Amino acid sequence: MWAWIILIVSGVFEAVWATALGKSEGFTKLWPTVVFAVGCAISMGGLALALRDIPTGTGYAVWVAVGASLTVIYAMITGQEPVSVIKILLLLGIVGCVIGLKLVGDHETPVA
């Protein structure tokens, strides 16, 4: 259970560092660069911890999906990216697929 919570929080920090990376303008702005570095360290560290108990493929997919979805949502909320029905449906698709990976992964037996 804790591994999944750590993984989700790490995905949130992925969105933080990805957003800060864009705002750093190629690492030319100090504070966005600092936020990027700290967010990246927290995100990667949490991912590494979570992958002790979660299969790598599933964990990585969840981490990326959380980070990518939140990055796009933040950009749409702040007006940096246009909002569209298709984008919202595609984001819901990403989230749905990740939930499916979690559900299938818990009940599936590995193939030798």
C-alpha positions as CSV (number, residue, x, y, z in Angstrom):
1,M,0.0,0.0,0.0
2,W,2.7,2.5,0.9
3,A,4.6,1.8,-2.3
4,W,1.5,2.9,-4.3
5,I,1.2,6.1,-2.3
6,I,4.9,6.9,-2.7
7,L,4.5,6.1,-6.5
8,I,1.6,8.5,-6.9
9,V,3.3,11.3,-4.9
10,S,6.4,10.7,-7.1
11,G,4.2,11.1,-10.2
12,V,3.0,14.4,-8.8
13,F,6.6,15.6,-8.4
14,E,7.2,14.5,-12.0
15,A,4.6,17.0,-13.0
16,V,6.4,19.6,-10.8
17,W,9.8,19.1,-12.4
18,A,8.4,18.9,-15.9
19,T,6.6,22.1,-15.5
20,A,9.6,23.8,-13.9
21,L,11.8,22.5,-16.7
22,G,9.7,24.4,-19.2
23,K,9.7,27.5,-17.1
24,S,13.5,27.4,-16.6
25,E,14.0,28.4,-20.3
26,G,16.9,26.1,-20.8
27,F,18.1,26.4,-17.2
28,T,18.6,30.2,-17.6
29,K,16.1,31.1,-14.8
30,L,17.3,30.3,-11.3
31,W,14.2,29.4,-9.3
32,P,12.5,27.2,-11.9
33,T,15.8,25.4,-12.3
34,V,16.0,24.9,-8.5
35,V,12.4,23.6,-8.4
36,F,13.3,21.3,-11.4
37,A,16.3,19.8,-9.6
38,V,14.5,19.3,-6.3
39,G,11.3,18.0,-7.9
40,C,13.3,15.6,-10.1
41,A,15.3,14.3,-7.1
42,I,12.1,13.7,-5.1
43,S,10.3,12.2,-8.0
44,M,13.1,9.8,-9.0
45,G,13.9,8.9,-5.4
46,G,10.2,8.0,-4.7
47,L,10.0,6.0,-8.0
48,A,13.1,4.0,-6.9
49,L,11.5,3.3,-3.5
50,A,8.2,2.3,-5.0
51,L,9.8,-0.1,-7.5
52,R,11.0,-2.2,-4.6
53,D,7.5,-3.5,-4.2
54,I,5.8,-2.7,-7.5
55,P,6.8,-4.4,-10.9
56,T,9.0,-2.0,-12.9
57,G,6.8,-1.9,-16.0
58,T,3.6,-1.2,-14.1
59,G,5.2,1.3,-11.7
60,Y,6.9,3.2,-14.5
61,A,3.7,3.4,-16.5
62,V,1.8,4.7,-13.4
63,W,4.5,7.3,-12.6
64,V,4.6,8.6,-16.2
65,A,0.8,8.7,-16.5
66,V,0.4,10.6,-13.3
67,G,3.1,13.1,-14.2
68,A,2.1,13.5,-17.8
69,S,-1.6,13.9,-17.0
70,L,-1.0,16.4,-14.2
71,T,1.4,18.4,-16.4
72,V,-1.2,18.7,-19.2
73,I,-4.0,19.5,-16.7
74,Y,-1.9,22.2,-15.1
75,A,-1.0,23.7,-18.5
76,M,-4.7,23.8,-19.5
77,I,-5.8,25.3,-16.2
78,T,-3.1,28.1,-16.4
79,G,-3.9,28.8,-20.1
80,Q,-0.5,27.6,-21.4
81,E,-2.3,24.9,-23.4
82,P,-5.7,25.0,-25.0
83,V,-8.5,22.9,-23.5
84,S,-10.4,20.5,-25.7
85,V,-12.8,17.6,-25.3
86,I,-10.4,15.3,-27.1
87,K,-7.5,16.1,-24.8
88,I,-9.7,15.5,-21.7
89,L,-10.9,12.2,-23.2
90,L,-7.3,11.1,-24.0
91,L,-6.2,12.0,-20.5
92,L,-9.0,9.9,-19.1
93,G,-7.9,7.1,-21.4
94,I,-4.4,7.3,-19.9
95,V,-5.7,7.2,-16.4
96,G,-8.1,4.3,-17.2
97,C,-5.3,2.3,-18.8
98,V,-3.1,2.8,-15.7
99,I,-5.9,1.7,-13.4
100,G,-6.3,-1.4,-15.7
101,L,-2.6,-2.2,-15.4
102,K,-2.8,-2.0,-11.6
103,L,-5.9,-4.3,-11.5
104,V,-4.5,-6.8,-13.9
105,G,-1.1,-6.8,-12.4
106,D,-2.4,-7.8,-9.0
107,H,-4.2,-10.9,-10.3
108,E,-2.0,-12.1,-13.2
109,T,0.4,-14.9,-13.0
110,P,3.8,-14.3,-14.6
111,V,4.7,-16.1,-17.8
112,A,7.9,-18.1,-17.6
